[in-house]
């Protein structure tokens, strides 16, 4: 094979990998009634046609003299109108067609956003092919995790606005649409503008990263609400937190490997190693946050999570951090439930045995039969489970809660350790209570 054929094959492979990752992701978060791959491939192919619409409008804009010219005001307007408005409306035409074709398959809210997201991936595939052809497949990781995800996020925001009132009975239908379309167009345009403009020097790109992180949080909250409102909702079927993270980590590692191999053949081993290290230092931590965030949801039946402007992480003071920022020892937690917080979910309405960790200084004194009755999210974003003890237990009037232990030693003989708490004000709405207002009783572990 000649060099042009090898380049074409390598570029095509990179495009397929970058798209397959997100299709795989959507199938894995569709936990209650998974969509078949065939309709998703059709949606993907329809999405591949939408860039033609966008290119047509780009040509019209160029003919009237509206394009980038290096002037700040002109370029920011072009990014929002010429890029954001143009590309988002082009994708939505494809989404409308897909949702119309598969309307009989849309039997739970998450299906709407999965088909919309996959259509957006189709658009990103064609765009990625162009960029890979121009700059090589060494940019596969940022194109997969930045650009492709940005297309998915902004399309989801628009579709969410159209369905927010219908599904969740939130807001005004027409205001929802206006706000979501405006937000998606502005987000798309400004992300692109600050990514390439240098009016603040090297700091300009950080504005794009902030837009990107806000968008990820919007996206996860929207998908979260869709799953929480599924008519097939079943706690027994939800076990994907850790699985999704490692799956995303696999795809990330594959894109990094593709880049490494490409650089090795294009240049040499030393250059490929240097590029690999620089990539990890510049984007590795950010993409780790993205993968953790995309794998975590707050799973509560019919619970609506307010879609708010937040980073997908926050400073926590509840001893449940995911990592500490070096030197300043700042505890950071990724929003949503981690795997350890999620474990007791599958035992809701089931009998368990609660065993004291330290029998010599125990509130319970001995193992007690109990039932996990419900799951709650405290005001400070802490996951707890209400537990009802066996009728032989002395204290039947107190409301007890379990909080999964997430750091340090978290298991005894393979059984998860929990903190046992009680509520001081039993008449208060649990969602308005902070962890610090609960009374800690002891550490226990649960057998099942």
C-alpha positions as CSV (number, residue, x, y, z in Angstrom):
1,X,0.0,0.0,0.0
2,X,1.2,3.5,-0.7
3,X,1.4,6.3,1.9
4,X,-1.9,7.9,1.0
5,X,-3.8,4.6,1.4
6,X,-2.1,4.0,4.8
7,X,-3.0,7.5,5.9
8,X,-6.6,7.1,4.8
9,X,-6.9,3.8,6.7
10,X,-5.3,5.2,9.8
11,X,-7.5,8.3,9.7
12,X,-10.7,6.2,9.2
13,X,-9.7,3.9,12.1
14,X,-9.1,7.0,14.4
15,X,-12.5,8.4,13.4
16,X,-14.3,5.1,14.1
17,X,-12.6,4.8,17.5
18,X,-13.5,8.3,18.6
19,X,-17.2,7.7,17.6
20,X,-17.4,4.1,19.0
21,X,-16.3,5.2,22.4
22,X,-19.4,7.5,22.8
23,X,-21.8,5.0,21.3
24,X,-20.5,2.4,23.7
25,X,-21.0,4.9,26.6
26,X,-24.6,5.7,25.7
27,X,-25.4,2.0,25.5
28,X,-24.0,1.4,29.0
29,X,-25.9,4.2,30.7
30,X,-29.1,2.9,29.2
31,X,-29.4,0.5,32.1
32,X,-33.2,-0.2,32.3
33,X,-34.0,-1.1,28.7
34,X,-31.0,-1.0,26.5
35,X,-31.3,0.1,22.9
36,X,-30.2,-2.3,20.1
37,X,-27.2,-1.3,18.2
38,X,-28.9,-1.2,14.7
39,X,-31.1,1.9,15.3
40,X,-28.1,3.7,16.9
41,X,-25.9,3.0,13.8
42,X,-28.7,4.4,11.6
43,X,-28.9,7.5,13.9
44,X,-25.1,7.8,13.6
45,X,-25.2,7.7,9.8
46,X,-27.9,10.3,9.7
47,X,-25.8,12.5,11.9
48,X,-22.9,12.0,9.3
49,X,-25.1,13.8,6.7
50,X,-25.7,16.9,8.8
51,X,-22.3,18.5,8.2
52,X,-23.4,19.0,4.6
53,X,-26.2,21.3,5.8
54,X,-23.6,23.2,7.9
55,X,-21.2,23.5,5.0
56,X,-23.9,25.0,2.8
57,X,-24.6,27.7,5.3
58,X,-20.9,28.3,5.7
59,X,-20.7,29.0,2.0
60,X,-23.6,31.5,2.2
61,X,-21.9,33.3,5.1
62,X,-18.7,33.5,3.2
63,X,-20.4,34.9,0.1
64,X,-21.9,37.8,2.1
65,X,-18.5,38.5,3.6
66,X,-19.2,37.2,7.1
67,X,-16.1,35.3,8.3
68,X,-13.2,35.6,10.7
69,X,-11.0,38.6,10.0
70,X,-9.0,39.0,13.2
71,X,-11.2,41.7,14.8
72,X,-12.4,40.8,18.3
73,X,-16.1,41.8,17.9
74,X,-16.5,40.3,14.4
75,X,-14.8,37.1,15.3
76,X,-16.8,36.5,18.5
77,X,-20.0,37.2,16.6
78,X,-18.9,34.9,13.9
79,X,-18.1,32.1,16.4
80,X,-21.6,32.4,18.0
81,X,-23.7,32.9,14.8
82,X,-21.5,31.5,12.0
83,X,-20.3,28.5,14.0
84,X,-22.6,27.9,17.0
85,X,-25.9,28.7,15.4
86,X,-25.0,27.1,12.1
87,X,-23.7,23.8,13.5
88,X,-26.2,23.4,16.3
89,X,-29.2,23.9,14.0
90,X,-27.7,21.6,11.4
91,X,-27.4,18.9,14.0
92,X,-30.9,19.5,15.3
93,X,-32.3,18.9,11.8
94,X,-30.7,15.4,11.9
95,X,-32.0,14.9,15.5
96,X,-35.6,15.7,14.5
97,X,-35.3,13.2,11.6
98,X,-33.9,10.5,13.9
99,X,-36.5,11.1,16.7
100,X,-39.3,11.0,14.1
101,X,-38.0,7.7,12.6
102,X,-37.6,6.0,15.9
103,X,-40.5,7.7,17.8
104,X,-42.0,4.3,18.7
105,X,-38.7,3.2,20.3
106,X,-38.7,6.2,22.6
107,X,-40.3,4.5,25.6
108,X,-38.2,6.1,28.3
109,X,-36.7,9.6,28.6
110,X,-33.1,8.5,28.3
111,X,-33.8,7.2,24.8
112,X,-34.4,10.7,23.5
113,X,-31.0,11.9,24.7
114,X,-29.2,8.8,23.6
115,X,-30.5,9.1,20.0
116,X,-29.8,12.9,20.0
117,X,-26.3,12.3,21.3
118,X,-25.5,9.6,18.8
119,X,-26.7,11.9,16.0
120,X,-24.3,14.6,17.3
121,X,-21.5,12.0,17.2
122,X,-22.2,11.5,13.5
123,X,-21.6,15.2,12.9
124,X,-18.4,15.0,15.0
125,X,-17.2,12.0,12.9
126,X,-17.1,13.9,9.7
127,X,-15.6,16.9,11.4
128,X,-12.9,14.7,13.0
129,X,-12.1,13.1,9.7
130,X,-11.3,16.5,8.3
131,X,-9.1,17.5,11.2
132,X,-7.3,14.1,11.3
133,X,-6.6,14.5,7.6
134,X,-5.2,18.0,8.2
135,X,-3.2,17.5,11.4
136,X,-2.8,13.7,11.7
137,X,-4.3,11.2,14.1
138,X,-2.1,12.5,16.9
139,X,-5.0,14.8,17.9
140,X,-7.4,11.9,18.4
141,X,-7.5,12.2,22.2
142,X,-8.5,15.9,22.4
143,X,-10.8,15.5,19.4
144,X,-12.6,12.6,21.2
145,X,-12.8,14.1,24.6
146,X,-13.1,17.8,23.8
147,X,-14.7,18.4,20.4
148,X,-16.9,15.3,20.1
149,X,-18.1,15.7,23.6
150,X,-18.9,19.4,23.1
151,X,-21.1,18.5,20.1
152,X,-22.9,15.9,22.3
153,X,-23.3,18.3,25.2
154,X,-24.7,21.2,23.2
155,X,-27.1,19.0,21.2
156,X,-28.3,17.5,24.5
157,X,-28.9,20.9,26.0
158,X,-31.2,21.9,23.0
159,X,-33.2,18.6,23.1
160,X,-33.5,18.9,26.9
161,X,-35.1,22.3,26.5
162,X,-37.7,20.9,24.1
163,X,-38.6,18.0,26.5
164,X,-38.0,19.5,29.9
165,X,-41.7,20.5,30.5
166,X,-43.1,17.4,28.8
167,X,-41.1,14.9,30.8
168,X,-40.4,16.6,34.1
169,X,-43.1,19.3,34.2
170,X,-40.5,22.0,34.9
171,X,-40.5,25.6,33.7
172,X,-42.5,27.0,30.8
173,X,-42.3,25.0,27.5
174,X,-41.5,28.0,25.3
175,X,-39.0,29.6,27.7
176,X,-37.3,26.3,28.1
177,X,-36.8,26.1,24.4
178,X,-35.5,29.7,24.0
179,X,-33.1,29.3,26.9
180,X,-31.7,26.0,25.9
181,X,-31.2,26.9,22.2
182,X,-29.5,30.2,23.2
183,X,-27.3,28.5,25.8
184,X,-26.2,25.7,23.4
185,X,-25.4,28.2,20.6
186,X,-23.5,30.5,22.9
187,X,-21.7,27.6,24.6
188,X,-20.6,26.2,21.2
189,X,-19.5,29.5,19.8
190,X,-17.6,30.7,22.8
191,X,-15.9,27.4,23.4
192,X,-14.5,27.5,19.8
193,X,-13.7,31.2,20.1
194,X,-11.7,31.1,23.3
195,X,-10.0,27.9,22.2
196,X,-8.3,29.6,19.2
197,X,-8.3,33.3,20.1
198,X,-5.3,34.6,22.1
199,X,-6.5,38.0,23.4
200,X,-5.5,36.9,27.0
201,X,-2.5,35.0,25.8
202,X,-2.2,31.4,27.1
203,X,-4.9,32.1,29.7
204,X,-7.6,32.4,27.0
205,X,-7.9,28.6,26.6
206,X,-8.8,28.3,30.3
207,X,-12.1,30.1,29.5
208,X,-12.9,27.3,27.0
209,X,-12.1,24.7,29.7
210,X,-14.5,26.4,32.1
211,X,-17.2,26.4,29.5
212,X,-16.4,22.8,28.8
213,X,-16.6,21.8,32.5
214,X,-19.9,23.6,33.1
215,X,-21.2,21.9,30.0
216,X,-20.2,18.4,31.3
217,X,-22.1,19.1,34.5
218,X,-25.2,20.2,32.6
219,X,-25.0,17.1,30.5
220,X,-24.6,14.6,33.3
221,X,-27.5,16.3,35.3
222,X,-29.7,16.0,32.2
223,X,-28.9,12.4,31.6
224,X,-29.3,11.8,35.4
225,X,-32.9,13.2,35.4
226,X,-33.8,11.2,32.3
227,X,-32.8,7.9,34.0
228,X,-34.4,8.8,37.3
229,X,-37.7,9.3,35.4
230,X,-37.6,6.0,33.5
231,X,-40.9,4.0,33.7
232,X,-38.7,0.9,33.9
233,X,-36.7,2.2,36.9
234,X,-35.4,-0.6,39.0
235,X,-32.7,-0.3,41.7
236,X,-31.6,-3.9,41.0
237,X,-30.5,-3.0,37.5
238,X,-28.2,-0.1,38.4
239,X,-24.7,-1.2,39.0
240,X,-22.7,0.6,36.3
241,X,-20.7,3.3,38.2
242,X,-17.4,1.5,38.3
243,X,-17.9,-0.3,35.0
244,X,-18.4,2.8,33.0
245,X,-15.4,4.5,34.4
246,X,-13.1,1.6,33.5
247,X,-14.7,1.4,30.1
248,X,-14.0,5.1,29.5
249,X,-10.5,4.6,30.8
250,X,-10.0,1.9,28.3
251,X,-11.1,4.1,25.4
252,X,-8.9,7.0,26.7
253,X,-5.9,4.6,26.9
254,X,-6.6,3.4,23.3
255,X,-6.6,7.0,22.0
256,X,-3.3,7.6,23.8
257,X,-1.8,4.4,22.4
258,X,-2.9,5.4,18.9
259,X,-1.2,8.8,19.3
260,X,2.0,7.1,20.7
261,X,2.3,4.6,17.8
262,X,1.6,7.4,15.2
263,X,4.3,9.6,16.7
264,X,6.7,6.7,16.8
265,X,6.3,6.0,13.1
266,X,6.2,9.7,12.1
267,X,9.2,10.8,14.1
268,X,11.1,8.6,16.7
269,X,10.7,6.9,20.1
270,X,12.1,9.8,22.0
271,X,9.7,12.3,20.5
272,X,6.7,10.0,21.0
273,X,7.6,9.5,24.7
274,X,8.0,13.3,25.2
275,X,4.6,13.9,23.4
276,X,3.0,11.2,25.6
277,X,4.3,12.8,28.8
278,X,3.2,16.3,27.7
279,X,-0.2,15.0,26.9
280,X,-0.7,13.5,30.3
281,X,0.5,16.6,32.0
282,X,-1.6,19.0,30.0
283,X,-4.9,17.0,29.6
284,X,-4.6,13.8,31.7
285,X,-6.0,15.2,34.9
286,X,-8.8,17.1,33.1
287,X,-9.9,13.9,31.2
288,X,-9.7,11.9,34.5
289,X,-12.3,14.4,35.9
290,X,-14.4,14.0,32.8
291,X,-14.3,10.2,32.9
292,X,-15.2,10.1,36.7
293,X,-18.0,12.6,36.2
294,X,-19.5,10.8,33.2
295,X,-19.5,7.6,35.2
296,X,-21.4,9.0,38.2
297,X,-25.1,9.6,38.6
298,X,-27.4,10.3,41.5
299,X,-29.8,7.4,41.3
300,X,-33.1,8.2,42.9
301,X,-36.5,7.2,41.6
302,X,-38.4,10.2,40.2
303,X,-35.9,12.6,41.8
304,X,-35.2,15.7,39.7
305,X,-31.7,17.2,39.9
306,X,-31.7,20.9,39.3
307,X,-29.6,21.7,36.2
308,X,-27.3,24.4,37.6
309,X,-24.1,26.2,36.7
310,X,-21.5,24.2,38.6
311,X,-18.2,22.5,38.1
312,X,-18.4,18.7,38.0
313,X,-16.4,18.7,41.2
314,X,-16.4,20.5,44.5
315,X,-14.5,20.9,47.8
316,X,-15.9,18.5,50.4
317,X,-15.7,18.5,54.2
318,X,-17.4,15.1,54.7
319,X,-14.4,12.8,54.6
320,X,-15.6,11.4,51.2
321,X,-13.1,13.1,48.8
322,X,-11.9,11.4,45.7
323,X,-8.4,13.0,45.9
324,X,-6.5,15.8,47.7
325,X,-4.9,18.6,45.8
326,X,-1.2,18.4,46.6
327,X,0.6,21.0,48.8
328,X,-2.7,22.7,49.9
329,X,-4.4,19.5,51.0
330,X,-7.8,20.5,49.5
331,X,-10.3,17.6,49.5
332,X,-12.0,17.3,46.1
333,X,-15.0,15.2,45.3
334,X,-16.5,14.5,41.8
335,X,-20.2,15.1,41.8
336,X,-22.5,12.0,41.8
337,X,-22.2,8.7,43.5
338,X,-19.0,6.8,43.5
339,X,-19.0,3.0,43.4
340,X,-18.7,2.6,47.2
341,X,-21.6,5.0,47.8
342,X,-23.7,3.1,45.3
343,X,-23.2,-0.4,46.7
344,X,-26.2,-0.5,49.2
345,X,-28.6,0.6,46.4
346,X,-29.1,-2.9,45.2
347,X,-30.1,-4.0,48.7
348,X,-33.0,-1.6,49.1
349,X,-36.1,-3.5,50.4
350,X,-33.9,-6.5,51.2
351,X,-32.9,-8.0,54.5
352,X,-29.3,-7.5,55.7
353,X,-27.4,-8.0,58.8
354,X,-25.7,-5.0,60.4
355,X,-22.6,-5.9,62.4
356,X,-20.6,-3.6,64.7
357,X,-16.9,-3.0,63.6
358,X,-15.9,-2.6,67.3
359,X,-18.0,-4.8,69.5
360,X,-16.3,-3.6,72.7
361,X,-17.6,-0.1,72.2
362,X,-20.8,-0.5,70.2
363,X,-24.2,1.2,70.2
364,X,-25.7,-2.0,68.7
365,X,-23.6,-4.4,70.8
366,X,-24.4,-7.4,68.6
367,X,-25.3,-8.0,64.9
368,X,-28.9,-7.0,64.1
369,X,-31.2,-7.9,61.3
370,X,-32.4,-4.9,59.3
371,X,-33.9,-3.7,56.0
372,X,-32.6,-0.9,53.9
373,X,-35.8,1.0,53.2
374,X,-34.8,4.0,51.1
375,X,-32.1,6.2,49.7
376,X,-31.6,9.9,50.2
377,X,-29.3,12.8,49.2
378,X,-28.5,15.1,52.1
379,X,-28.3,18.9,51.5
380,X,-24.5,18.8,51.3
381,X,-24.6,16.1,48.5
382,X,-24.0,13.1,50.8
383,X,-25.6,9.8,49.9
384,X,-27.3,8.0,52.9
385,X,-29.7,5.1,53.3
386,X,-32.5,4.8,55.8
387,X,-32.5,1.5,57.7
388,X,-35.2,-0.3,59.7
389,X,-34.0,-2.7,62.4
390,X,-35.6,-6.0,63.4
391,X,-38.6,-5.6,65.7
392,X,-36.6,-7.2,68.5
393,X,-34.2,-4.2,68.5
394,X,-35.0,-1.9,71.5
395,X,-35.0,1.4,69.7
396,X,-37.9,1.3,67.2
397,X,-38.8,5.0,67.2
398,X,-35.5,6.5,66.0
399,X,-34.7,7.0,62.3
400,X,-31.3,5.5,61.5
401,X,-29.2,6.2,58.4
402,X,-26.2,4.5,56.8
403,X,-23.5,6.5,55.1
404,X,-21.1,4.4,53.0
405,X,-17.4,4.7,54.0
406,X,-15.4,5.8,50.9
407,X,-11.8,6.2,52.0
408,X,-9.3,4.3,54.0
409,X,-10.4,0.8,54.9
410,X,-13.8,0.4,53.3
411,X,-14.5,-3.4,53.7
412,X,-14.3,-6.1,56.3
413,X,-14.1,-9.7,54.9
414,X,-15.4,-8.3,51.7
415,X,-18.4,-6.6,53.2
416,X,-18.8,-2.8,52.9
417,X,-18.3,-0.6,56.0
418,X,-20.9,2.1,56.7
419,X,-21.3,4.8,59.2
420,X,-24.4,4.4,61.4
421,X,-26.1,7.7,62.2
422,X,-29.4,8.8,63.7
423,X,-31.5,11.9,62.9
424,X,-32.0,14.3,65.8
425,X,-35.1,16.0,64.3
426,X,-37.1,13.2,62.7
427,X,-39.8,15.6,61.4
428,X,-37.3,17.5,59.2
429,X,-37.1,16.8,55.5
430,X,-34.0,14.6,55.1
431,X,-33.0,16.5,51.9
432,X,-32.6,19.7,53.9
433,X,-30.2,18.1,56.5
434,X,-26.4,18.3,56.4
435,X,-24.2,15.4,57.5
436,X,-22.8,17.3,60.4
437,X,-26.2,17.7,61.9
438,X,-26.6,14.0,62.2
439,X,-25.5,12.0,65.3
440,X,-22.7,9.5,64.5
441,X,-23.2,6.3,66.4
442,X,-20.5,3.9,65.2
443,X,-18.9,2.1,62.2
444,X,-20.7,-1.0,61.1
445,X,-20.4,-3.4,58.1
446,X,-23.4,-5.0,56.3
447,X,-23.8,-8.6,55.4
448,X,-26.3,-9.7,52.8
